Amino acid sequence: MLLRLKVPLILAAALLLLHALYLGQPHIDAALVWSALAMVAIALFQALRQRQRAQEPGATAASTSVQPGVQQLRSELDATQVKLAHEVSARRAAEQALHEADERYSLAVRGASDGLWEWDLPTGKAYFSPLWKSLLGYADDEIGSEIEEWRSRIHPEDKARVLQEIEDHLAGHTPRFENEHRMLHKDQSWHWVHARGAAIRHATGKPYRVVGLHSDVTARRAAEQMLLEVADALATARGEACFRIIARSFAQVMGVREAFVCEPCDQPPTKARMLAWWCDGNFLPNVEYELEGTPCKNPQVEGRTCYCSKGLEEQWPLEKPFDRTAYLGIPVRDSAGTVIGHIACTDNKPMPERTPHLAIFRLFAERASVELERRALLGAHARAA
């Protein structure tokens, strides 16, 4: 093919190729594209010079000397195209990894029981997740995007302490921010929250964002306070009074309608005897009952905690006449580890899906154990006398 036909064809092909590469791959580095265009332009210029010189005397020798330069330019163009392909592949892989990370982050936030909050320090803007807002009783559109939305709701007695602790963290004095404080709920009640977070910093150490979680711990704080009061009451109570405090307090801490303290009637246990029975705000007369076919067999006979958050009557049909839907039973052991009784609570509505924290039960079980052992010891002395 004549050189005058090759030149426009090369130019057209090169421009079409680069146009397709650039427009079809919007993430290709623009500098690489312009570099490739420049090399094609140089190659075309050399080809045009070659044609011009071919028309002059001695053109054959000149064209021969130009060939190595053209070949070098073609090699450089090929190398640039390979580099562009690698760049496209790497960027696609990075974008896919970022997309997957975003999906995992979103799923984690949606599946968490805590509210997410973020604070952009340079602008003072904040993000509060819908769950964060709902924990304070608000809809998503009822709280704005200023950090003051959080500050203004902190209890006056807690505010100075909370703000000082977050300032200490931003100054780098603590590895993270973690604090429990009261916040004003939409219904004007004070809720205890557990807030924790960590600053994201520049390479210089200067913080530019804080990301954290917020959970409502009002129920736990109330239970802790009640346990302190119960511990004081149990310190001096004895006999039936002690068992009654345990039953009533256990029901109140768990937020259920019924609780009772029992001991076995025989050995090995086939029947249990109630020592205190609290139900619907009153103490009922103590009764004896068969363990077989009831959930109480698990703690009393088998010595293991039994927790059924719902559907109790489906597993133990004998419980249906008592309007019991959920059950929690804990064995009471003596100092030698032998099961000497059990405490239990039930409700006519479902309990939380997860088993409540066993530390809450330990106080009741251990105090019942002390009282049962003391009573057994007194009985043994009486029989010996």
Secondary structure as GFF3:
##gff-version 3
##sequence-region A 1 385
A	DSSP	alpha_helix	3	24	.	.	.	ID=ss1
A	DSSP	alpha_helix	30	54	.	.	.	ID=ss2
A	DSSP	alpha_helix	59	111	.	.	.	ID=ss3
A	DSSP	beta_strand	115	120	.	.	.	ID=ss4
A	DSSP	beta_strand	126	128	.	.	.	ID=ss5
A	DSSP	alpha_helix	130	134	.	.	.	ID=ss6
A	DSSP	three_ten_helix	140	142	.	.	.	ID=ss7
A	DSSP	alpha_helix	148	151	.	.	.	ID=ss8
A	DSSP	alpha_helix	156	170	.	.	.	ID=ss9
A	DSSP	beta_strand	177	184	.	.	.	ID=ss10
A	DSSP	beta_strand	190	201	.	.	.	ID=ss11
A	DSSP	beta_strand	207	216	.	.	.	ID=ss12
A	DSSP	alpha_helix	218	236	.	.	.	ID=ss13
A	DSSP	alpha_helix	239	254	.	.	.	ID=ss14
A	DSSP	beta_strand	258	264	.	.	.	ID=ss15
A	DSSP	beta_strand	271	279	.	.	.	ID=ss16
A	DSSP	beta_strand	282	283	.	.	.	ID=ss17
A	DSSP	beta_strand	288	290	.	.	.	ID=ss18
A	DSSP	alpha_helix	297	297	.	.	.	ID=ss19
A	DSSP	pi_helix	298	302	.	.	.	ID=ss20
A	DSSP	beta_strand	306	308	.	.	.	ID=ss21
A	DSSP	alpha_helix	312	315	.	.	.	ID=ss22
A	DSSP	three_ten_helix	317	322	.	.	.	ID=ss23
A	DSSP	beta_strand	326	333	.	.	.	ID=ss24
A	DSSP	beta_strand	339	347	.	.	.	ID=ss25
A	DSSP	alpha_helix	358	384	.	.	.	ID=ss26
###
